[in-house]
């Protein structure tokens, strides 16, 4: 293990830190936590008791001896029993941003990418190669299917079964999960302007109308609102699962 200043990190004597691990200054590693090889962690992260970071992926294609890793930013809180698996291909990485809160029992599988200030509540899980945008909120006992995208400032309700992309700025809930409306509380807390929220409401209504998706995207792209254009880009982006449409 190496740290930029070992004395500045507090590591419980029962924690296990394997070789080829980098910890930034001010990290706190709790009792019986395990930080496995090829993990790179920034500053001021808290890893609580019995968390396991950097374990081998649960992927049948993974070959023993593959060198892959986990990269974690700064100021994250990883609570008890959190598990984060490293990439499944040579040189691949599972990435966690900065300022995230991963509550008890959260699992992040191989090759996921999680943005800044994401909150995941108890026992929520991401399957392999899921991407999560910044400030997304994923409620407890939610499962997200592999290859799904979760947009920025999205909120997913508890016990949701997410098998398709989750729209940014929206609430998604249910089994199967579907868009239920804008994440108004989250948008206001994030400092979105009233004009942008109103424009997003208009854009969301387009998804209810009986028009082709390409037409709805084209209308969104005419908006002066940057978040609306971002929503259009997400809808038109490369996704493998389709998106959780508000209509049945």
C-alpha positions in Angstrom: 0.0 0.0 0.0 1.0 3.6 -0.5 -0.5 6.8 0.7 0.5 10.4 -0.1 0.9 10.9 3.7 0.4 7.6 5.6 0.2 9.4 9.0 -2.8 11.5 7.7 -4.9 8.4 7.1 -6.6 6.5 10.0 -6.6 2.8 9.4 -8.0 0.4 11.9 -5.6 -2.4 12.9 -8.0 -5.1 11.8 -8.4 -3.6 8.3 -6.7 -5.4 5.4 -5.0 -3.3 2.8 -3.4 -5.4 0.0 -0.4 -4.5 -2.1 -0.6 -2.0 -4.9 -3.3 0.2 -3.2 -3.1 4.0 -3.2 -5.0 6.0 -0.5 -5.1 9.7 -0.4 -4.7 11.9 2.7 -7.2 11.8 5.4 -8.9 8.5 4.6 -10.5 6.5 7.4 -10.6 2.8 7.0 -12.9 1.0 9.6 -12.5 -2.3 11.4 -12.4 -5.4 9.1 -12.7 -3.4 6.0 -10.8 -4.8 3.0 -9.1 -2.7 0.3 -7.9 -5.0 -2.4 -5.1 -4.6 -4.9 -5.3 -2.2 -7.8 -7.6 0.2 -5.9 -6.9 3.9 -6.2 -8.6 6.2 -3.7 -8.5 10.0 -3.3 -8.6 12.1 -0.1 -10.8 12.1 2.9 -12.8 9.0 2.1 -14.5 7.0 4.8 -14.7 3.2 4.4 -16.7 1.7 7.2 -16.7 -1.7 8.9 -16.7 -4.8 6.7 -16.7 -3.0 3.4 -14.8 -4.7 0.6 -13.4 -2.5 -2.2 -11.8 -3.8 -5.3 -12.9 -7.4 -5.2 -12.8 -9.5 -8.4 -15.9 -9.1 -10.6 -18.7 -11.6 -10.6 -18.4 -12.0 -14.3 -18.0 -15.4 -16.0 -15.8 -13.9 -18.6 -13.3 -12.6 -16.0 -10.0 -14.4 -16.2 -7.8 -15.0 -13.1 -4.8 -12.7 -13.1 -6.5 -9.9 -15.1 -5.1 -6.5 -14.0 -8.0 -4.1 -13.7 -9.0 -1.6 -11.0 -11.2 0.6 -9.0 -10.8 4.4 -8.9 -12.5 6.4 -6.2 -12.5 10.2 -5.9 -12.5 12.4 -2.8 -14.9 12.8 0.2 -17.0 9.7 -0.2 -18.7 7.8 2.5 -18.8 4.0 2.0 -20.9 2.5 4.8 -20.9 -1.0 6.3 -20.8 -4.0 3.9 -20.5 -1.9 0.8 -18.9 -3.9 -2.0 -17.3 -2.4 -5.2 -15.8 -4.8 -7.8 -13.0 -3.9 -10.2 -13.2 -4.0 -13.9 -13.6 -7.3 -15.7 -11.2 -6.7 -18.7 -7.5 -5.9 -18.8 -7.0 -2.3 -18.0 -10.7 -1.6 -17.3 -11.8 0.4 -14.2 -14.9 0.8 -12.0 -15.1 4.5 -11.2 -16.7 6.3 -8.3 -16.7 10.1 -8.3 -16.5 12.5 -5.3 -18.9 13.3 -2.6 -21.0 10.2 -2.9 -22.9 8.4 -0.1 -23.1 4.7 -0.4 -25.2 3.4 2.4 -25.2 -0.1 4.1 -25.0 -3.0 1.8 -24.7 -1.1 -1.5 -23.2 -3.2 -4.3 -21.5 -1.7 -7.4 -20.5 -4.3 -10.0 -17.6 -4.4 -12.5 -17.0 -1.5 -15.0 -19.7 0.8 -13.5 -19.2 4.6 -13.6 -20.8 6.6 -10.8 -20.7 10.4 -10.9 -20.2 13.0 -8.2 -22.6 13.4 -5.2 -24.6 10.2 -6.0 -26.6 8.8 -3.1 -27.4 5.0 -3.0 -29.6 3.8 -0.1 -29.3 0.5 1.8 -28.9 -2.6 -0.3 -29.3 -0.9 -3.7 -27.3 -2.5 -6.4 -25.8 -1.8 -9.8 -25.1 -4.6 -12.2 -22.1 -4.6 -14.5 -21.4 -1.6 -16.8 -24.0 0.7 -15.4 -23.4 4.5 -15.6 -24.9 6.9 -13.1 -25.0 10.6 -13.6 -24.1 13.2 -10.9 -26.5 13.9 -8.0 -28.6 10.8 -8.8 -30.5 9.3 -5.9 -31.1 5.6 -5.9 -33.4 4.4 -3.1 -33.1 1.3 -1.0 -33.4 -2.3 -2.4 -33.4 -1.0 -6.0 -31.8 -3.2 -8.6 -30.4 -1.8 -11.8 -29.9 -4.1 -14.8 -26.5 -4.2 -16.6 -25.7 -1.6 -19.3 -28.4 0.8 -18.0 -27.8 4.5 -17.8 -29.1 6.6 -14.9 -29.3 10.2 -15.8 -28.1 13.3 -13.9 -30.4 14.4 -11.0 -32.6 11.4 -11.4 -34.4 9.8 -8.5 -35.3 6.1 -8.4 -37.9 5.0 -5.9 -37.4 2.2 -3.4 -37.6 -1.5 -4.5 -37.7 -0.4 -8.1 -36.8 -2.9 -10.8 -34.8 -0.9 -13.3 -34.3 -2.7 -16.7 -34.1 0.4 -18.9 -32.3 3.7 -18.9 -33.5 6.2 -16.3 -34.2 9.7 -17.6 -32.2 12.6 -16.1 -34.2 15.1 -14.0 -37.0 12.6 -13.5 -38.5 10.3 -10.8 -38.5 6.7 -11.9 -40.3 4.0 -9.9 -42.1 0.7 -10.0 -41.8 -2.9 -11.2 -41.0 -2.6 -14.0 -39.7 1.0 -13.4 -41.2 3.8 -15.4 -40.8 7.6 -15.4 -43.3 9.2 -13.0 -42.6 12.9 -13.4 -39.9 15.4 -12.8 -37.7 15.2 -9.7 -38.9 18.7 -8.6 -37.5 18.6 -5.1 -34.2 17.4 -6.3 -34.0 20.0 -9.0 -34.8 22.8 -6.6 -32.2 21.6 -4.1 -29.6 21.4 -6.9 -30.3 25.1 -7.7 -32.1 24.7 -11.0 -33.7 27.9 -12.2 -37.4 28.2 -12.4 -37.3 28.8 -16.1 -35.4 25.6 -16.7 -37.8 23.6 -14.5 -40.7 24.9 -16.5 -39.0 24.1 -19.7 -38.3 20.5 -18.5 -42.0 20.1 -17.6 -42.9 21.0 -21.2 -40.3 18.6 -22.5 -41.5 15.8 -20.3 -45.1 16.3 -21.6 -43.8 15.6 -25.1 -43.0 12.0 -24.0 -46.7 11.5 -23.3 -47.8 12.7 -26.7 -48.4 10.4 -29.6 -45.5 11.6 -31.7 -42.4 9.7 -32.8 -39.4 10.0 -30.4 -37.3 11.6 -33.1 -39.9 14.4 -33.4 -40.0 14.9 -29.6 -36.2 15.1 -29.5 -36.1 17.6 -32.4 -38.6 19.8 -30.6 -36.5 19.6 -27.4 -33.4 20.7 -29.3 -35.1 23.9 -30.3 -35.4 24.9 -26.6 -33.2 27.6 -25.1 -32.9 25.6 -21.9 -29.6 23.7 -21.5 -31.2 21.0 -19.3 -33.8 20.4 -22.0 -31.1 20.0 -24.6 -29.3 17.6 -22.2 -32.5 15.5 -21.9 -32.7 15.4 -25.7 -29.1 14.3 -25.9 -29.7 11.5 -23.4 -32.8 10.3 -25.3 -30.8 10.3 -28.5 -27.7 8.8 -27.0 -26.3 5.4 -27.4 -28.2 3.1 -25.0 -28.5 -0.7 -25.1 -31.7 -1.0 -23.0 -34.1 1.7 -24.3 -35.5 4.1 -21.7 -38.1 3.9 -18.9 -40.9 5.6 -20.8 -43.7 7.3 -18.8 -46.4 5.7 -21.0 -47.4 2.1 -20.6 
